[in-house]
Amino acid sequence: MLDIGLVDDQQLVRQGIAGLLAISGHARVLWEARNGEEALTLIAQQPVNALLADIRMPEMDGIALVKRLRAQKNSTPVLMLTTFDDAELFSQSLIAGANGFLLKDISLEKLISSLQAIVTGSTFLAEPELLREHHQKKSTLELSERELQILRLLVGGFSNKEIASAIFLAEGTVRNHISNLLAKLDCRDRTQAVLKAINTGLV
């Protein structure tokens, strides 16, 4: 039987999931948390086989929780649950280090099989349409080696003139590359591009 940590800010949802898992006989909720902060405290006290976490929560959401766990070198598998069919949240979950992403309207059988799969080291689990949308979105962010080089220098705080000098290009050419970068990253300025590059792991 799997020991699960359940993280959701809605008590009724927690009670419902805990009851269903108990009935199944395949998993049990060892502890419940209302947000990511509580979950971090509880998992340090009582390790579990996997975490089942909502994405949108006050104080610390599910994505921030996964980031903190991975920063602490905690590899406990995390299955994200949400009522939102949102590809952006899916991408953020994947980047953060979650092991699966499912909508809350799934069947109990699907939930249990997904928990069992991530505990045994399965690759990232998600609804097929979310995976397709993510891969399509990711392909639009593919940058050339030159663009990646310039993006790294932007992250380093280099001006256009300094970038031009560093990689032996005309300053006008650098400006053109940066314009292309902003378009590909769907960013309005270089500050937003730098933040997106860091948050999505592009550099």
C-alpha positions as CSV (number, residue, x, y, z in Angstrom):
1,M,0.0,0.0,0.0
2,L,1.3,3.5,-0.9
3,D,1.6,6.2,1.7
4,I,0.4,9.5,0.2
5,G,0.8,13.1,1.3
6,L,-2.3,15.1,0.2
7,V,-2.0,18.8,-0.4
8,D,-5.1,20.9,-1.1
9,D,-6.6,24.0,0.4
10,Q,-10.2,22.7,0.3
11,Q,-11.1,20.4,3.2
12,L,-13.9,18.7,1.3
13,V,-11.7,17.8,-1.5
14,R,-9.1,16.4,0.8
15,Q,-11.7,14.3,2.7
16,G,-13.1,13.0,-0.6
17,I,-9.8,11.9,-2.0
18,A,-8.6,10.4,1.3
19,G,-11.9,8.4,1.6
20,L,-11.7,7.1,-2.0
21,L,-8.0,6.1,-1.6
22,A,-8.8,4.3,1.7
23,I,-11.7,2.4,0.1
24,S,-9.4,1.3,-2.8
25,G,-7.0,-0.6,-0.6
26,H,-4.1,0.4,-2.8
27,A,-3.1,3.7,-1.1
28,R,-3.8,5.7,2.1
29,V,-3.4,9.3,3.0
30,L,-0.7,9.5,5.7
31,W,-1.2,13.2,6.2
32,E,-3.0,16.2,4.8
33,A,-1.8,19.8,4.2
34,R,-3.6,23.0,3.3
35,N,-0.7,24.5,1.3
36,G,2.9,24.0,0.3
37,E,4.3,25.4,3.5
38,E,2.5,22.9,5.6
39,A,3.4,20.1,3.2
40,L,7.1,20.9,3.5
41,T,6.9,20.7,7.3
42,L,4.9,17.4,7.3
43,I,7.0,15.6,4.7
44,A,10.2,16.3,6.7
45,Q,8.5,14.7,9.7
46,Q,6.8,11.8,7.8
47,P,8.2,10.9,4.4
48,V,5.7,9.4,2.0
49,N,5.8,7.4,-1.2
50,A,4.3,10.2,-3.2
51,L,2.6,13.6,-3.0
52,L,-0.8,14.4,-4.5
53,A,-0.9,18.2,-4.7
54,D,-3.3,20.8,-6.0
55,I,-1.8,23.5,-8.2
56,R,-3.6,26.6,-7.0
57,M,-3.3,27.2,-3.3
58,P,-2.8,30.2,-1.0
59,E,0.6,30.9,0.7
60,M,2.5,28.3,-1.4
61,D,1.0,26.7,-4.5
62,G,1.8,23.3,-5.9
63,I,4.4,24.5,-8.4
64,A,6.3,26.4,-5.7
65,L,6.1,23.3,-3.5
66,V,7.7,21.1,-6.1
67,K,10.5,23.7,-6.7
68,R,11.3,23.8,-3.0
69,L,11.4,20.0,-2.7
70,R,13.7,19.7,-5.7
71,A,15.9,22.5,-4.4
72,Q,16.2,20.5,-1.1
73,K,17.2,17.4,-3.2
74,N,14.0,15.7,-2.2
75,S,13.0,13.4,-5.0
76,T,9.6,12.3,-3.7
77,P,7.3,11.8,-6.7
78,V,4.7,14.5,-7.1
79,L,1.4,14.1,-8.9
80,M,-0.3,17.5,-9.6
81,L,-4.1,17.7,-9.6
82,T,-6.0,20.7,-11.0
83,T,-9.5,21.7,-12.2
84,F,-7.9,23.9,-14.8
85,D,-7.1,22.5,-18.2
86,D,-4.2,25.0,-18.6
87,A,-1.2,24.2,-20.8
88,E,0.8,27.0,-19.1
89,L,0.4,25.5,-15.7
90,F,1.3,22.1,-17.2
91,S,4.5,23.5,-18.6
92,Q,5.4,25.1,-15.3
93,S,4.7,21.9,-13.4
94,L,7.0,20.0,-15.8
95,I,9.8,22.5,-15.5
96,A,9.5,22.6,-11.7
97,G,10.1,18.8,-11.5
98,A,6.7,17.3,-11.0
99,N,6.1,13.7,-12.1
100,G,2.6,14.0,-13.4
101,F,-0.3,16.3,-14.1
102,L,-3.9,15.3,-14.1
103,L,-7.3,16.9,-14.0
104,K,-9.5,16.4,-11.0
105,D,-12.3,14.8,-13.0
106,I,-10.3,11.6,-13.6
107,S,-11.5,8.2,-12.3
108,L,-10.3,6.7,-9.1
109,E,-8.7,3.9,-11.1
110,K,-6.7,6.4,-13.2
111,L,-5.6,8.2,-10.0
112,I,-4.4,5.0,-8.4
113,S,-2.6,3.7,-11.5
114,S,-0.9,7.1,-12.0
115,L,0.3,7.2,-8.4
116,Q,1.7,3.6,-8.8
117,A,3.4,4.6,-12.0
118,I,5.2,7.6,-10.6
119,V,6.3,5.7,-7.5
120,T,7.9,3.0,-9.7
121,G,9.8,5.7,-11.7
122,S,7.6,6.1,-14.7
123,T,8.2,9.1,-17.0
124,F,6.1,12.2,-16.8
125,L,2.4,11.4,-16.8
126,A,-0.3,13.6,-18.3
127,E,-3.3,13.7,-20.5
128,P,-2.2,13.2,-24.1
129,E,-3.7,16.5,-25.3
130,L,-1.7,18.4,-22.7
131,L,1.5,16.7,-23.7
132,R,0.8,17.5,-27.4
133,E,0.1,21.2,-26.6
134,H,3.2,21.4,-24.4
135,H,5.5,20.0,-27.2
136,Q,3.9,22.3,-29.7
137,K,4.5,25.3,-27.4
138,K,8.1,24.1,-26.7
139,S,8.9,23.9,-30.4
140,T,8.1,27.6,-30.8
141,L,10.7,28.4,-28.2
142,E,13.5,26.7,-30.0
143,L,16.3,29.2,-30.4
144,S,19.4,29.1,-32.6
145,E,22.8,28.8,-31.0
146,R,23.5,32.5,-31.7
147,E,20.2,33.5,-30.1
148,L,20.9,31.4,-27.0
149,Q,24.4,32.9,-26.8
150,I,22.9,36.4,-26.8
151,L,20.2,35.4,-24.3
152,R,22.8,34.2,-21.9
153,L,24.6,37.6,-22.2
154,L,21.3,39.4,-21.6
155,V,20.8,37.3,-18.5
156,G,24.3,38.4,-17.5
157,G,23.3,42.0,-17.7
158,F,25.3,42.9,-20.9
159,S,24.2,45.9,-22.9
160,N,23.8,45.7,-26.7
161,K,27.2,47.3,-27.2
162,E,28.9,44.9,-24.8
163,I,27.2,41.9,-26.5
164,A,28.4,43.1,-29.9
165,S,31.9,43.4,-28.6
166,A,31.8,40.0,-26.9
167,I,30.7,38.0,-29.9
168,F,32.1,40.1,-32.7
169,L,28.9,41.4,-34.3
170,A,27.7,44.8,-35.3
171,E,25.5,46.4,-32.7
172,G,22.7,46.7,-35.3
173,T,22.9,42.9,-35.8
174,V,22.6,42.3,-32.1
175,R,19.5,44.5,-32.0
176,N,18.0,42.4,-34.7
177,H,18.7,39.2,-32.9
178,I,17.2,40.6,-29.7
179,S,14.1,41.6,-31.6
180,N,13.8,38.1,-32.9
181,L,14.3,36.7,-29.4
182,L,11.5,38.9,-28.0
183,A,9.2,37.7,-30.7
184,K,10.0,34.0,-30.2
185,L,9.7,34.3,-26.4
186,D,6.5,36.4,-26.6
187,C,8.1,39.1,-24.4
188,R,7.6,42.8,-24.6
189,D,11.2,43.8,-23.4
190,R,14.5,42.4,-22.5
191,T,13.8,42.3,-18.7
192,Q,10.7,40.1,-19.3
193,A,12.8,37.9,-21.7
194,V,15.5,37.4,-19.0
195,L,12.9,36.4,-16.4
196,K,11.3,34.0,-18.8
197,A,14.6,32.5,-19.8
198,I,15.5,31.9,-16.1
199,N,12.1,30.6,-15.1
200,T,11.8,28.2,-18.0
201,G,15.3,26.9,-17.8
202,L,16.3,28.2,-21.3
203,V,19.7,29.3,-19.9
